[in-house]
Amino acid sequence: MRQIIKNSYAYMTIENTITMTLQIIKTNTNILNNFNTVRNEESFAHDNIILNKIESKLICNHVISLLKFIDELEKEIEETSIRQ
């Protein structure tokens, strides 16, 4: 996942993407690293104290949103490379 974000970040820098988007991508690297801790220590993945429903939804929705963005970006990169 970290490599995908780095690749996306490199592509977006080349394409002169707005600063806010680049900041979001940079921040998401840390969020995804912390997501592994939550998944391992605060979910049903192991014998843990479980997050409450509201926090769980926030985390899941955020990760889903990021993955959708990365998927769209990868498609755009692929289409751009095919045209060249």
N, C-alpha and C positions, 0 to 999 in steps of 0.2 A: 504494500500500500504506500509506504513512504516513497518508493521509487516512482510510482505513478504520479504522486503529487509533485515530486521534483521534476519529472518530465513535463507535466502540465505547466508548472511554473516556468520552466525554461521556454516552452513554446509560447506562453502568454507574454513573457518579457519580449520576445522577438516580435510579436504581433502588436506591441504597444497597448496592451490591455490597461484599463484604468487602474489607478493606484488602489482603490478600495477592493477590487477583486483580488489583486496580488496580496493585499494584507489578509484577506479572508483565507486564501490558500496557505499562506505562511502559518497562520494561527491554527488551521486545521491539522497541520502536522502534529502539533502538540496535543490537540484534542484526541486525535486517533491513537496516539501513544497512551494517553490516559484511559481511553476506551478499553484497551486490553486489560488494564487493572480493574476497571469496573466489571467487565465481563467475567474475569477470573475470581474476583473477590466479593462481588455484590449482586450476583445473579444465581439462577438455578444451575449454572454450569458446574458448581461445586457446592459443598455444604457451607453456605454463607448466610449472613444477615442480608436480606433482600431489599433492594431499593423500593421506594414507594412508587405507586402507579404514575404519578405526575412526573417525577424525575425520570422514570423509565421511558415515558413517552417523549420527553424532551430529548433525551440522548438518542433514542432510536430515530426520531424524526430528523434530527440533525445529521446523523450518519447517513441516512437514506438520501437526504437532500444532497449531501456531498458526493455520494456515489453516483447519483443521477447527473450531477454537473460533470464529473469526471468522464462518465460514459459519453455524454454529449460532446465534450471536448475531444475525446479520443476519436470519435466519429469524424469530427471536423478536421482533425489532424490527418486522419487516414484519407479523407476526401481531397484535402489539399495536396497531399503527397501523390495521389493518383493523377491529379490534374497536371502536375509538374512533370 
